[in-house]
Amino acid sequence: MIPLGVMLFVVMIVANSITGGMLLLRYQGETQGTLAGSADKNLNKITTNRSDIFLEDVKLFAEYPGMGVGVGASAFLRDDYKAMRPT
């Protein structure tokens, strides 16, 4: 486990240096808007709105606790994300 952790750390450092530091900024939730001060940094910026999708899926699972909604069906049952359905 330790060699794997060290290897991942080194890969992250090299990848960050290749991108000029932009990779680390992205994982910190910094965008052009947050860096310029025109947008607030929040959980949705950090997760690119995936946190809202996760919370919708948790609500759906609470409605259908036994078996859930089925593989891939949550995209069709989400209230707030009906426009983001896979085609």
Secondary structure as UniProt FT lines:
FT   HELIX           2..18
FT   TURN            19..21
FT   HELIX           22..27
FT   TURN            28..29
FT   HELIX           32..36
FT   HELIX           43..47
FT   TURN            48..49
FT   HELIX           50..63
FT   TURN            65..67
FT   TURN            71..73
FT   HELIX           74..77
FT   TURN            80..81
FT   HELIX           82..84
//
